[in-house]
């Protein structure tokens, strides 16, 4: 897993991610930060699974990823709300 060239699918992914975060109250920078964290966490899960060479249940992996991302974005949002 290395760097990939940015292409039309990358832009489509970014647009879908930003659209999914509409209504979250986050500014553009925070939305991009959440998407970057999602990418990093996905990479970490994939690398961990690759090292173990034992595929996990994809539904359980998605739930773990979704929970971790939601918590991280909520923490970031909570910190922004403090006076």
N, C-alpha and C positions, 0 to 999 in steps of 0.2 A: 504494500500500500504506500503509494507515494503521491507526489503532486500530479494533478491532472490538469489538462488544458481547460480553460473556461470556454464553454460553448453554449449553444442555444438551450440545451437542457439545464445547464447551470442557471441561466437567467430565469427559466421557467420555474425551477425549484425555488429560487430566491423570491420570485413574485408570489408563488403559492404560500411560502412561509410567511412573508410579510402580510399577505391577505388573511392568513389564519390568525395573526396576532392583532388584526384590526379590532378596535373596541377594548383592547387590553389597557389602554391608558398609557402605554409605554411610548416614549419618543422613538424616532427612527433609529437612533444609535442603540438604544436598549433592545429594540426588536432585532437588530442585526447581531447584537451580543447574544441574545437567546438562540438565534439560529446557529451562530458559531459554536455555542456550547452544545447544542443538539448534535452538530456534526462531530465535534470532538468526542462526545460521549458515545456516539454510534461507532466511531473508529475504535475507541477503547474497548467496547463490548466485542466488536468484531476481532480485534487483535487478541483479546483474552480467549475468546472461543477458538480462534485459530491455534493458539498455543496449547490449549487443552486437547485439541483434536477430537473433542466430543461435542457434537452439535447440541445446543439447548433447544428446548421447546420454544418455537418462534413466538407463540402467544405470550408466554411468560417473559421472554426477553423484551418484547414490545411493551408489556406492562411495566417492567422495571425501568425501561428507558423513559416511558411517558411519565411515570411517577417522579423520577429524578429530575427531569426537565421542568415539570410543573412546579416542583418545590423550589428549584433554583430560580426560576423566573418570578415566583411569588416572593421569595426572599429579596430579590433585587427590587421588586415593586414596593415591598414593605419599607425597605431602606430609603427609597426615594420619597416616600410619603412622610417620613419623620421630619419634624421641624428642625 
